[in-house]
Every structure is written in structure tokens, then in C-alpha cells.
């Protein structure tokens, strides 16, 4: 049912020692290890992948097709395909999703809204030993 293979490769890396103040717009795949104070938005016409690592932090809105997060997001999240929340993921804001995979330990402090155009899909993942 869920394809674990990302649709895109990572084209862009925001390193752990990098801090960005302002909005980030991207196409394809991006990984964030640092901090972004601004919105992170992928092109709508593209199949996009955003990976947020354990130490990463975003203060702003996130709009992407496929989001894999293990870090902190303070803002509204829009995931048009799949939202994967790893065990240390924290979202402080509303979440709009089509499919949601949430590992034990991940937290959402906000409202969950499912994309009304498809059947609701919620998968609780078991933590890997």
C-alpha cells in the first residue's frame, strides 16, 4: 500500500550549521539538517520530497508532496501525498495530509485534516528494534 522508496533523490542539503531567515522554495528533493525561519515550499507541479533530520528546526509553513520528518516544525504542514513522522518528530501546528505514517514517540500539537478527495489512510508504525 505504501511505497517506502522516495520518488525523488535529494538535490539540496541545508547543513546542520546553516541557519536561513526567509522562505525556501525548491523542486525535487531537499534535506534540512539546520534551521529555517520561514516557509519551506515545494513546487506544486513537481513530485517533491522533503527530509527533516532529528536536529533540524523549521519555524514556518511547510508545503510538500512527501515529507519525512524526525525534527521540529513550528507551523502548518501541508503534505499532498505522504507524511512520515519518525520517533523524534514534533509538529506544533495544524497538519493537512493525504496519507500519514506515525512512529511511536512522534507528536503533533494541532489539528489533523485529511485530504477530502481520497479515502482516509492512517498507519501506525511499530518502532524498529
N, C-alpha and C positions, 0 to 999 in steps of 0.2 A: 504494500500500500504506500509506504513512504520510501522514497529513493534517498539513500544516505549519501549518494555521490553529489557533490556540488555541481551545478550546471555551468559554472564559470571557474576559471582559475583566479588566483589573487594577482591583480595587476598593480595594486598600490598598497604601500605599507606606511602607516603613521607610527613611527618608532616610539618606544617606551619613554624616551627623554624628550619627546616632542609635545608641545602644547600649542593648540591652534585656537585663536579667538576669532570667530567668524564662521559663516556657513561653509560646508564642504559639499560640493556636487561631484558625482562620479558616475562612470559607466563601468560595466563588467564587475570585477571582484575587488574588494578592499578589505584590509585587515587593520584594525586600530589597536595598538598597544599603549598609546599615550592618552592625552586628554584633548577633548574638543569642547569648547564653549561656544556652541552654535548648533545649527541644524545640520544633520547628515542626510543628504537626499540623493537617491539614485535616479537616473533617467527612467521614466515610466515605460518607454518603448523598448527597453532592453531587459533581458533576464539578468538580474543583479544579485550579487552575494555580498553580504557584509559580515565579517567576523570580528567580534569584540572580545579581546582577551581578558583574562582574570584581573589584571591590574588596570585595565582601561576604564575611562570615565567619560561619559557624554552628558553635557548639560544642554539639552535642546531636543527638538523633534527628530525622529528617525523615520525615514520612508524608504523601503527597500522590498524587493520580492522575497528573498531568502535571507533571514537573519539568524546567525548563530552567536549567542552571547554567553559569556561567563563573567562579564564585568558589570559595571553600574551604568544605568541610563536614568537620567532625571528629565523626563519629558514624555510626550505622547509618542507611541510606537505604531507605525502602520506597516504590516507585513502582508503583501498581496499573495504570497504563496505559502511559505513555511517559516514559522518562528520556532527555533530550537533554543531552549533555555538550559544551560549546563548547571551543575550543582551550586556554583557560587554566583550565579546571575541575580541581579537586583534591578527591577524596573519600578521606579517611583513615578507613576503616571498611567494614563489610560492606554490600553492595548487593543488595537484593531488587527484581527488576524483571519486567515483562511484556514490554516492548519496549525496546531500548537503541539509541541512536544516539550514536556517539562520534567526535568530530572529532580529527584528528591533533594531538597535544600534550596532550590530556586525560589525566589519570592517576587510577587507582583503586588504593589500597593497602588491600586487604581481599579478602574472598571475594565472588564473584558467585553469586547464587542466582536461578534463573529460576522464575517462577510456574509451577508444575506443571500448572495447569489449561488451558494453551494451548500451542501449538507454539512452540518457541524461535525468537526473531527477534533477530538481531544485524545491525546495519547500520553499516558503517564509512563515514563521510562524508569526502569529499575537502575539504581546505581550500580556501576560495574565494580566488581570486587577485585 
